[in-house]
Amino acid sequence: MNNFDLDLIAARLEALEETIIHRFIDRAQFANNEPAYLPKYSGFAGAEDSSLFQVRLEAQERLDAEFGRYVVPEERPYTTALPEPRRQVLLPDTGIARIQYDCINQTEKIYSAYLKSLVTLCPAGDDGQYGSSVEHDVSALQAIARRVHYGALYVAESKYRGSPDLYRELIRSADAAELLRRLTRPEVEDAVVARLAAKVEHLQAHVNRSIRRIVEPELLVEFYRDVVIPLTKAGQVAYLLRR
């Protein structure tokens, strides 16, 4: 199988976008629940200065690290100083250049943008469902990170292999602006967000609106257009400059 066939990469990115849609819809069923994000309210001894959300995210990522999740190049963590894997992880050769993968890490910006999105994604107020809220947050954040970093690594490598002489010259001259221009395809981006909007509508077409909150497609479109796509391209440029 050719890992760098753009049609195959696009299909995998589309599958990841469907996961993100589901994660956002699931989180939207709970209120904004501000106390879950405030420091000193986690309820955990020894984590008095952290929010419940921070504690939940770090706990999940520490477990994932021990199982070897972050050995996979496109799985970038939000938490630093994670433990080493406790199991041997043998990966097939991906073909991705052997660089320090954290150089493409866009999680800090994803984290900030996602938390801001909760204001419009979720109903205002406090329903007391803090545990469920942060559980869905963690799932959403990990899905977004996987989509951004998979797109960053595999699209960039595919483009490089398609025009190696061109990209070598741009890399040698560290021309980040030209790399970004070469990687940007507005017609593809427009098609992605149009497909995204249609899927959000389709998935919610037959739900019981008396018990399920409907997410407006434009909320997901805006997040993809303003966060997912730009951060994916930023990761592509970072990867190529270090290839």
The 8 nearest C-alpha neighbors of each residue, nearest first, counted from 0:
[[1, 2, 4, 3, 7, 93, 94, 8],
 [2, 0, 3, 4, 7, 5, 94, 8],
 [3, 1, 4, 0, 93, 7, 8, 153],
 [4, 2, 157, 1, 5, 153, 8, 156],
 [3, 5, 7, 6, 1, 2, 8, 157],
 [6, 4, 8, 7, 3, 9, 157, 154],
 [7, 5, 9, 8, 4, 10, 3, 11],
 [8, 6, 10, 4, 5, 9, 11, 2],
 [7, 9, 5, 11, 10, 6, 12, 4],
 [8, 10, 12, 6, 7, 11, 5, 13],
 [11, 9, 13, 7, 8, 12, 6, 14],
 [10, 12, 14, 8, 13, 9, 15, 7],
 [13, 11, 9, 15, 14, 10, 8, 16],
 [12, 14, 16, 10, 11, 15, 9, 17],
 [15, 13, 11, 17, 12, 16, 10, 18],
 [14, 16, 12, 18, 17, 13, 146, 11],
 [17, 15, 19, 13, 18, 14, 12, 20],
 [18, 16, 20, 14, 15, 19, 21, 13],
 [17, 19, 15, 21, 16, 20, 22, 14],
 [18, 20, 16, 22, 17, 21, 142, 23],
 [19, 21, 17, 23, 18, 22, 24, 16],
 [20, 22, 24, 18, 19, 23, 25, 17],
 [23, 21, 19, 139, 25, 20, 24, 26],
 [24, 22, 26, 20, 25, 21, 27, 19],
 [23, 25, 27, 21, 22, 26, 20, 214],
 [26, 24, 22, 23, 27, 28, 21, 135],
 [27, 25, 23, 28, 135, 24, 29, 22],
 [26, 28, 121, 24, 29, 25, 120, 23],
 [29, 27, 26, 212, 25, 211, 24, 30],
 [30, 28, 27, 26, 132, 121, 31, 128],
 [31, 29, 122, 32, 121, 125, 124, 126],
 [30, 32, 121, 123, 33, 124, 122, 117],
 [33, 31, 125, 30, 34, 35, 124, 129],
 [32, 34, 35, 36, 31, 37, 125, 124],
 [35, 33, 37, 36, 32, 40, 129, 50],
 [36, 34, 51, 33, 129, 37, 52, 32],
 [37, 35, 50, 34, 33, 52, 51, 38],
 [36, 38, 50, 34, 35, 40, 39, 33],
 [39, 37, 50, 49, 48, 40, 36, 41],
 [38, 40, 48, 47, 49, 41, 50, 37],
 [41, 39, 38, 42, 50, 37, 51, 34],
 [42, 40, 51, 50, 43, 39, 49, 47],
 [41, 43, 40, 44, 47, 51, 39, 46],
 [44, 42, 41, 46, 45, 47, 51, 54],
 [45, 43, 46, 47, 42, 41, 48, 39],
 [44, 46, 47, 43, 48, 49, 42, 41],
 [47, 45, 49, 43, 44, 48, 41, 54],
 [46, 48, 39, 49, 45, 44, 43, 41],
 [47, 49, 39, 38, 46, 50, 40, 41],
 [50, 48, 38, 46, 39, 47, 53, 41],
 [49, 51, 38, 41, 37, 36, 53, 52],
 [50, 52, 41, 54, 35, 53, 55, 36],
 [51, 53, 55, 50, 133, 54, 36, 35],
 [54, 52, 50, 56, 55, 51, 49, 57],
 [53, 55, 51, 57, 52, 56, 58, 50],
 [56, 54, 52, 58, 53, 57, 51, 59],
 [55, 57, 53, 59, 58, 54, 137, 52],
 [56, 58, 60, 54, 59, 55, 61, 78],
 [59, 57, 55, 61, 56, 60, 54, 62],
 [60, 58, 62, 56, 57, 61, 63, 55],
 [59, 61, 63, 57, 62, 58, 64, 56],
 [62, 60, 64, 58, 63, 59, 81, 57],
 [61, 63, 65, 59, 60, 64, 58, 66],
 [62, 64, 60, 66, 68, 61, 65, 59],
 [65, 63, 67, 61, 66, 62, 68, 84],
 [64, 66, 84, 85, 62, 67, 63, 83],
 [67, 65, 63, 64, 84, 68, 86, 85],
 [68, 66, 84, 64, 65, 70, 69, 88],
 [69, 67, 63, 64, 70, 66, 71, 74],
 [70, 68, 71, 74, 67, 64, 75, 72],
 [69, 71, 68, 67, 72, 88, 74, 64],
 [70, 72, 69, 74, 73, 68, 67, 90],
 [73, 71, 74, 70, 100, 69, 75, 148],
 [74, 72, 148, 149, 71, 145, 75, 152],
 [75, 73, 69, 145, 71, 72, 76, 68],
 [74, 76, 73, 69, 104, 144, 77, 101],
 [77, 75, 78, 74, 60, 69, 106, 79],
 [76, 78, 106, 79, 107, 75, 110, 60],
 [79, 77, 76, 57, 81, 60, 80, 56],
 [78, 80, 81, 77, 76, 57, 82, 60],
 [81, 79, 82, 78, 61, 83, 76, 64],
 [80, 82, 79, 61, 64, 83, 78, 60],
 [83, 81, 64, 65, 84, 61, 80, 85],
 [82, 84, 65, 64, 85, 81, 67, 66],
 [85, 83, 65, 67, 86, 66, 64, 82],
 [84, 86, 65, 66, 83, 87, 67, 64],
 [87, 85, 84, 66, 88, 67, 65, 83],
 [86, 88, 89, 85, 84, 67, 66, 90],
 [87, 89, 86, 90, 67, 70, 84, 66],
 [90, 88, 87, 91, 70, 92, 86, 67],
 [91, 89, 88, 92, 71, 93, 70, 87],
 [92, 90, 93, 89, 94, 88, 71, 95],
 [91, 93, 94, 90, 95, 89, 96, 2],
 [94, 92, 95, 91, 2, 90, 96, 72],
 [95, 93, 92, 96, 2, 156, 3, 97],
 [94, 96, 93, 97, 156, 152, 153, 92],
 [97, 95, 98, 242, 94, 156, 93, 238],
 [98, 96, 95, 99, 242, 100, 94, 72],
 [97, 99, 100, 96, 242, 241, 238, 102],
 [100, 98, 101, 102, 97, 103, 241, 238],
 [101, 99, 102, 98, 103, 72, 104, 97],
 [100, 102, 104, 103, 99, 75, 98, 105],
 [103, 101, 100, 104, 99, 237, 238, 98],
 [102, 104, 234, 101, 237, 100, 238, 105],
 [105, 103, 101, 102, 106, 75, 234, 100],
 [106, 104, 107, 108, 103, 109, 230, 234],
 [105, 107, 109, 108, 77, 104, 110, 144],
 [108, 106, 110, 109, 105, 111, 77, 104],
 [107, 109, 111, 110, 106, 105, 112, 230],
 [110, 108, 106, 112, 107, 111, 113, 105],
 [111, 109, 107, 113, 108, 112, 106, 114],
 [110, 112, 108, 114, 113, 109, 115, 107],
 [113, 111, 115, 109, 114, 110, 108, 116],
 [112, 114, 116, 110, 115, 111, 109, 117],
 [115, 113, 116, 111, 117, 112, 110, 118],
 [114, 116, 112, 113, 117, 118, 111, 119],
 [115, 117, 113, 114, 118, 119, 120, 112],
 [118, 116, 120, 119, 114, 115, 121, 31],
 [119, 117, 116, 120, 121, 115, 31, 123],
 [118, 120, 117, 121, 116, 122, 218, 115],
 [119, 121, 117, 27, 118, 116, 214, 122],
 [122, 120, 27, 31, 30, 117, 119, 118],
 [123, 121, 30, 31, 124, 120, 29, 27],
 [124, 122, 31, 30, 121, 125, 118, 32],
 [123, 125, 30, 31, 32, 122, 126, 33],
 [124, 126, 32, 127, 30, 31, 33, 123],
 [125, 127, 128, 30, 32, 124, 29, 129],
 [128, 126, 129, 125, 32, 30, 130, 34],
 [129, 127, 126, 131, 130, 132, 29, 32],
 [128, 130, 132, 131, 127, 35, 133, 32],
 [131, 129, 132, 133, 128, 134, 51, 35],
 [130, 132, 134, 129, 133, 128, 135, 29],
 [133, 131, 129, 135, 130, 134, 128, 136],
 [132, 134, 136, 52, 135, 130, 131, 137],
 [135, 133, 131, 137, 136, 132, 130, 138],
 [134, 136, 138, 133, 132, 137, 26, 139],
 [137, 135, 133, 139, 134, 138, 140, 132],
 [136, 138, 140, 134, 139, 135, 56, 133],
 [139, 137, 135, 141, 136, 140, 142, 134],
 [140, 138, 22, 136, 142, 137, 141, 135],
 [141, 139, 137, 143, 142, 138, 136, 144],
 [140, 142, 144, 138, 143, 139, 145, 137],
 [143, 141, 139, 145, 140, 144, 19, 138],
 [142, 144, 146, 140, 145, 141, 147, 139],
 [145, 143, 141, 147, 146, 142, 148, 140],
 [144, 146, 142, 148, 143, 74, 147, 73],
 [147, 145, 143, 149, 144, 148, 15, 150],
 [148, 146, 231, 144, 150, 145, 149, 151],
 [147, 149, 151, 73, 150, 145, 146, 144],
 [148, 150, 73, 146, 152, 151, 147, 145],
 [151, 149, 148, 147, 154, 153, 152, 231],
 [150, 152, 235, 148, 234, 231, 149, 154],
 [153, 151, 149, 155, 150, 154, 148, 156],
 [152, 154, 156, 155, 150, 149, 151, 157],
 [153, 155, 157, 150, 156, 152, 151, 158],
 [156, 154, 235, 158, 153, 157, 152, 151],
 [155, 157, 159, 153, 158, 154, 152, 160],
 [158, 156, 3, 154, 160, 159, 155, 153],
 [157, 159, 161, 155, 156, 160, 154, 162],
 [160, 158, 156, 163, 161, 157, 162, 166],
 [159, 161, 157, 163, 158, 162, 156, 3],
 [160, 162, 158, 159, 163, 157, 156, 164],
 [163, 161, 159, 160, 165, 164, 166, 158],
 [162, 164, 159, 166, 160, 165, 167, 161],
 [165, 163, 167, 166, 162, 168, 159, 169],
 [166, 164, 168, 163, 167, 162, 169, 159],
 [165, 167, 169, 163, 168, 164, 159, 170],
 [168, 166, 170, 164, 169, 165, 163, 171],
 [167, 169, 171, 166, 170, 165, 172, 164],
 [170, 168, 166, 172, 174, 171, 167, 173],
 [169, 171, 173, 167, 240, 172, 168, 166],
 [172, 170, 168, 173, 169, 167, 174, 240],
 [171, 173, 169, 174, 170, 168, 167, 175],
 [174, 172, 170, 171, 175, 169, 240, 168],
 [175, 173, 169, 172, 176, 177, 178, 170],
 [174, 176, 178, 177, 173, 179, 236, 240],
 [177, 175, 179, 178, 174, 180, 181, 236],
 [178, 176, 180, 179, 175, 174, 181, 169],
 [177, 179, 175, 181, 180, 176, 182, 174],
 [180, 178, 182, 176, 177, 181, 175, 183],
 [179, 181, 177, 183, 178, 182, 176, 184],
 [182, 180, 178, 179, 183, 177, 184, 176],
 [181, 183, 179, 180, 178, 184, 232, 155],
 [184, 182, 180, 181, 179, 185, 232, 188],
 [183, 185, 187, 186, 188, 182, 181, 180],
 [186, 184, 188, 187, 189, 183, 190, 182],
 [185, 187, 189, 188, 184, 190, 191, 183],
 [188, 186, 190, 189, 185, 184, 191, 183],
 [187, 189, 185, 191, 190, 186, 192, 184],
 [190, 188, 186, 192, 187, 191, 185, 193],
 [189, 191, 187, 193, 188, 192, 194, 186],
 [192, 190, 188, 194, 189, 193, 195, 187],
 [191, 193, 195, 194, 189, 220, 190, 196],
 [194, 192, 190, 196, 195, 191, 189, 197],
 [195, 193, 197, 191, 192, 196, 190, 198],
 [194, 196, 192, 198, 193, 197, 191, 199],
 [197, 195, 216, 199, 193, 198, 194, 192],
 [196, 198, 194, 200, 195, 199, 201, 193],
 [199, 197, 201, 195, 200, 196, 202, 194],
 [200, 198, 196, 202, 197, 201, 216, 195],
 [199, 201, 197, 198, 203, 202, 204, 196],
 [200, 202, 198, 204, 203, 199, 197, 205],
 [203, 201, 199, 200, 204, 198, 205, 206],
 [204, 202, 200, 201, 206, 205, 199, 213],
 [203, 205, 201, 202, 200, 206, 199, 207],
 [206, 204, 203, 207, 202, 201, 208, 200],
 [207, 205, 203, 208, 204, 211, 202, 213],
 [208, 206, 209, 210, 211, 205, 212, 203],
 [209, 207, 211, 210, 206, 212, 213, 205],
 [208, 210, 207, 211, 212, 206, 213, 205],
 [209, 211, 208, 207, 212, 206, 28, 213],
 [212, 210, 208, 207, 209, 213, 28, 206],
 [211, 213, 28, 208, 214, 27, 210, 209],
 [214, 212, 211, 215, 203, 208, 24, 27],
 [215, 213, 216, 24, 212, 120, 27, 218],
 [214, 216, 217, 218, 213, 219, 199, 200],
 [217, 215, 196, 218, 219, 199, 220, 214],
 [216, 218, 220, 215, 219, 221, 196, 222],
 [219, 217, 221, 216, 220, 215, 222, 120],
 [220, 218, 222, 221, 217, 216, 223, 196],
 [221, 219, 217, 223, 222, 218, 192, 224],
 [220, 222, 224, 218, 219, 223, 225, 217],
 [223, 221, 219, 225, 226, 220, 224, 218],
 [222, 224, 227, 220, 226, 221, 225, 228],
 [223, 225, 221, 222, 228, 226, 220, 227],
 [226, 224, 222, 223, 221, 229, 227, 228],
 [225, 227, 222, 223, 229, 228, 224, 230],
 [228, 226, 223, 230, 229, 231, 147, 224],
 [227, 229, 231, 230, 224, 226, 223, 232],
 [230, 228, 232, 231, 226, 227, 233, 225],
 [231, 229, 233, 232, 227, 228, 226, 234],
 [232, 230, 147, 151, 234, 228, 229, 233],
 [231, 233, 235, 229, 234, 230, 151, 236],
 [234, 232, 230, 236, 235, 231, 229, 237],
 [233, 235, 103, 151, 237, 231, 232, 236],
 [236, 234, 151, 232, 155, 238, 233, 237],
 [235, 237, 239, 233, 238, 234, 240, 232],
 [238, 236, 234, 240, 235, 103, 239, 233],
 [239, 237, 235, 241, 236, 240, 242, 103],
 [238, 240, 242, 236, 241, 237, 235, 155],
 [239, 241, 170, 237, 238, 242, 236, 173],
 [242, 240, 239, 238, 237, 98, 170, 102],
 [241, 239, 240, 238, 96, 98, 97, 170]]
